[in-house]
Amino acid sequence: MVFIMNIVLLGPPGIGKGTQADALAAKLRIPKICTGDIMRDEARKRTPIGRKAKSYMDRGELVPDRIVLEIMEKRLKENDCRKGFILDGFPRTLVQAKGLEKTAGIDVVLNFVASQKEILERITGRLTCQYCGEIYHSEFARPKSHGVCDKCNGELYQREDQKEGVVRKRLEVYEKQTKPLIEYYRKKGVLANVNAKGRKEDVSKRVLKTLDALKK
Ligand code: AP5
């Protein structure tokens, strides 16, 4: 039986949402939709939305809800989303969560939890492929060849928003604007906490176990 699932991944910057979203998307064969990736792509193409979004992202602030909701309303209406989807980094505010409800229902919100130390180690060592967006880490997930993506041979780079001051700002913004969503989704009965400590393979197993429990 095909089990359709609309999944939200919630958690502070750097905890490993993108890494788990990639693994889960491959396993469930549903799209991973990352608002950060969409806006970085728009910024690279220098579109009006991309230029506007970049100014907020470079400062570690959230892009205005209006822009993000407009992007997501369109994206969620695309055909591939009919089989379910994984949202990575959206919603990030109560306004976005309420906006999302007008477009799609959510079956489960996986809330990733780890220590501040682990989050900082992960976020500061992250490397990303310029071309395919594959995520690596200078210590925990090294590419086979230094600076080169295993999948597409693209060049790996450190994102602008990994600078120390910007990371601090992103964590503050998470505390103020995104953390309230934990309570919001808990009250709706769709929240599941996932222990995000340890190796990414172990976290993936916990994610699958959580989703399996929902099917029963
Ligand atoms: P976005 O791109 O969404 O970034 P983020 O949520 O801040 O999260 P990150 O991508 O930094 O971390 P992650 O949790 O995905 O972890 P990852 O898997 O990469 O957003 C960027 C910006 O865009 C925002 O600041 C905002 O300006 C804007 N934006 C985006 N969405 C928005 C929205 N909805 N509304 C408004 N503005 C929005 O892992 C991190 C590192 O750790 C990697 O190197 C990885 O290899 C490593 N790692 C992962 N798991 C493990 C593990 N278990 N053990 C060891 N290392 C691990």
Boltz pocket constraint, residues with backbone or C-beta under 6 A from the ligand:
constraints:
  - pocket:
      binder: B
      contacts: [[A, 11], [A, 12], [A, 13], [A, 14], [A, 15], [A, 16], [A, 17], [A, 18], [A, 19], [A, 20], [A, 34], [A, 35], [A, 36], [A, 37], [A, 39], [A, 53], [A, 56], [A, 57], [A, 58], [A, 60], [A, 61], [A, 62], [A, 63], [A, 64], [A, 68], [A, 88], [A, 89], [A, 90], [A, 91], [A, 92], [A, 96], [A, 121], [A, 122], [A, 123], [A, 125], [A, 126], [A, 127], [A, 135], [A, 136], [A, 137], [A, 138], [A, 140], [A, 141], [A, 161], [A, 170], [A, 196], [A, 197], [A, 198], [A, 199], [A, 200], [A, 201], [A, 203]]
      max_distance: 6.0
